[in-house]
Amino acid sequence: MILILLGIFIAFITIILFFIVAVMFIISCIKKKPFPKKSFIAMLIGVVLVASIYVYKVYFYTFDTIDKTYMQDGPGPVLSPDEAYSVSAYFEPYGGAAGGVNVWVELTNRRNDNSKKIIYYSDANDNIQLDWVDENTLFITNAGPYNNSVKLDVEAEIYHDRGLACRSWLMKEEYERCYQK
């Protein structure tokens, strides 16, 4: 959250600097004076910083960035038919009375030292049901306002409704297929 606020602040300053540099450029052309290089360099630094924050937020996403401050337990744990896996859903309310609920599903591999990974994340939904189709396939019914239901092979697939996990360079090794809304 702090990174987003910093990015917004830097973008605001960069836009102001852009207008100042544009006015100074016009004045320097009219009066035949040299162009103010310091203002131009400051504006370019702002553009680079805003672009860097954008690239970081989009291409370096991990599920570790989920805000779990007000996490609530959802359905689960639900065991797979062969009891090799269990899944649990968790909710994160946001925005107060007019807000919504984020939901994520965490898979526990009971054969592999109870290792855990998030396989599903959806924004603004709180009506979720977890049903195993077979030993490795989970059907997640999300009947919230956006109906983000999906069938996942828990060993090879993940879902992120906005696609951040699908675009993340850091998460490419964690799945074979990634789905998004």
C-alpha positions in Angstrom: 0.0 0.0 0.0 2.9 2.4 0.8 4.4 1.6 -2.6 1.2 2.6 -4.3 0.9 5.8 -2.4 4.5 6.6 -3.1 3.9 5.9 -6.8 0.8 8.2 -6.9 2.8 11.0 -5.2 5.7 10.6 -7.6 3.3 10.5 -10.6 1.6 13.7 -9.3 5.0 15.5 -8.9 6.1 14.2 -12.4 2.9 15.6 -14.0 3.5 19.0 -12.4 7.1 18.9 -13.5 6.0 18.0 -17.1 3.8 21.1 -17.3 6.6 23.3 -15.8 9.1 21.9 -18.4 6.6 22.3 -21.2 6.0 26.0 -20.3 9.8 26.5 -19.8 10.4 24.9 -23.2 7.9 27.3 -24.9 9.4 30.3 -23.1 12.9 29.2 -24.1 11.8 28.9 -27.8 10.1 32.3 -27.8 12.9 34.2 -26.0 15.7 32.2 -27.7 17.2 31.2 -24.3 18.8 27.8 -23.4 16.5 25.1 -22.3 16.4 24.4 -18.5 18.1 21.0 -18.3 17.7 20.5 -14.5 13.9 20.6 -14.7 13.9 18.2 -17.7 16.2 15.8 -15.8 13.9 15.9 -12.7 10.9 15.1 -14.9 12.7 12.2 -16.5 13.7 10.8 -13.1 10.0 11.0 -12.1 8.9 9.1 -15.2 11.5 6.4 -14.6 10.4 6.0 -11.0 6.7 5.8 -11.8 7.5 3.3 -14.6 9.7 1.2 -12.2 6.9 1.0 -9.6 4.4 0.0 -12.3 6.8 -2.8 -13.6 7.4 -4.0 -10.0 3.7 -4.1 -9.1 2.7 -6.0 -12.4 5.7 -8.3 -13.1 7.0 -9.1 -9.6 3.6 -10.0 -8.0 3.4 -13.0 -5.6 0.6 -14.2 -3.4 2.7 -13.1 -0.4 1.4 -9.6 -1.0 -2.1 -10.5 0.0 -3.1 -8.5 3.0 -3.9 -11.0 5.7 -4.5 -8.4 8.5 -8.2 -9.1 8.9 -8.2 -12.7 7.5 -11.2 -14.8 8.2 -11.6 -18.5 7.8 -13.9 -19.7 5.0 -14.9 -23.2 4.0 -12.4 -26.0 4.7 -10.3 -27.8 5.1 -11.8 -30.1 2.4 -9.8 -33.3 1.8 -9.2 -34.7 -1.7 -10.7 -38.2 -2.4 -7.3 -39.8 -1.8 -6.6 -37.5 1.2 -3.3 -36.3 -0.5 -4.4 -32.7 -0.5 -6.6 -30.4 1.5 -7.9 -27.0 0.6 -9.1 -24.1 2.7 -10.7 -20.8 1.7 -9.9 -17.5 3.5 -11.6 -14.1 3.3 -10.3 -10.6 3.6 -12.9 -7.9 4.0 -12.0 -4.5 2.7 -13.5 -1.0 2.4 -15.8 -0.9 5.4 -19.6 -1.0 4.9 -19.4 -0.2 1.2 -16.5 -2.6 0.6 -16.2 -6.2 -0.5 -14.4 -9.4 0.3 -11.3 -10.9 -1.3 -11.1 -14.7 -1.2 -8.2 -17.0 -1.7 -7.9 -20.8 -1.6 -4.8 -22.4 -0.1 -3.8 -26.0 -1.0 -2.0 -28.1 1.5 0.0 -31.0 0.1 -0.3 -33.6 2.8 2.2 -36.0 1.1 4.9 -33.3 1.0 5.5 -32.1 4.6 2.2 -30.2 4.5 3.6 -27.6 2.1 1.1 -24.9 1.2 0.5 -22.8 -1.8 -2.3 -20.4 -2.9 -4.0 -21.7 -6.1 -7.0 -19.3 -6.3 -7.5 -15.6 -5.7 -10.5 -13.5 -6.5 -11.5 -9.9 -5.6 -14.9 -8.9 -4.3 -16.5 -12.3 -3.7 -17.5 -14.1 -0.6 -19.8 -16.9 -1.6 -17.5 -19.8 -2.3 -17.8 -23.6 -2.3 -14.9 -26.2 -2.7 -15.6 -29.6 -4.4 -13.2 -32.2 -5.5 -13.9 -33.7 -8.9 -11.1 -36.3 -8.6 -7.8 -36.7 -6.8 -6.1 -33.7 -8.5 -9.0 -31.6 -9.7 -10.8 -29.0 -7.6 -13.9 -27.2 -8.7 -14.2 -23.8 -7.0 -17.7 -22.3 -7.2 -17.7 -18.6 -6.5 -21.2 -17.4 -6.8 -20.4 -13.8 -5.8 -21.3 -10.8 -7.9 -18.8 -11.7 -10.6 -19.2 -15.5 -10.6 -15.5 -16.5 -10.8 -16.0 -20.3 -10.8 -13.2 -22.4 -12.1 -12.0 -26.0 -12.3 -8.3 -26.4 -11.5 -5.7 -29.2 -11.6 -4.2 -28.4 -8.3 -0.8 -29.7 -9.3 -0.4 -27.5 -12.4 -3.0 -24.6 -12.5 -3.7 -21.5 -10.6 -6.3 -18.7 -10.9 -6.0 -15.0 -10.3 -9.0 -12.9 -11.3 -7.0 -9.8 -12.4 -4.2 -11.9 -13.9 -1.4 -10.5 -11.8 -0.2 -14.0 -10.9 -0.3 -14.9 -14.6 1.9 -12.0 -15.6 4.3 -12.3 -12.7 7.9 -13.3 -13.7 8.4 -14.6 -10.1 5.6 -17.1 -10.3 6.2 -18.6 -13.7 7.8 -21.7 -12.2 4.8 -22.4 -9.8 2.3 -23.5 -12.5 1.8 -24.7 -16.0 -1.4 -22.8 -16.7 -2.8 -19.7 -15.1 -6.4 -18.5 -15.6 -7.9 -15.1 -15.1 -11.2 -13.4 -15.5 
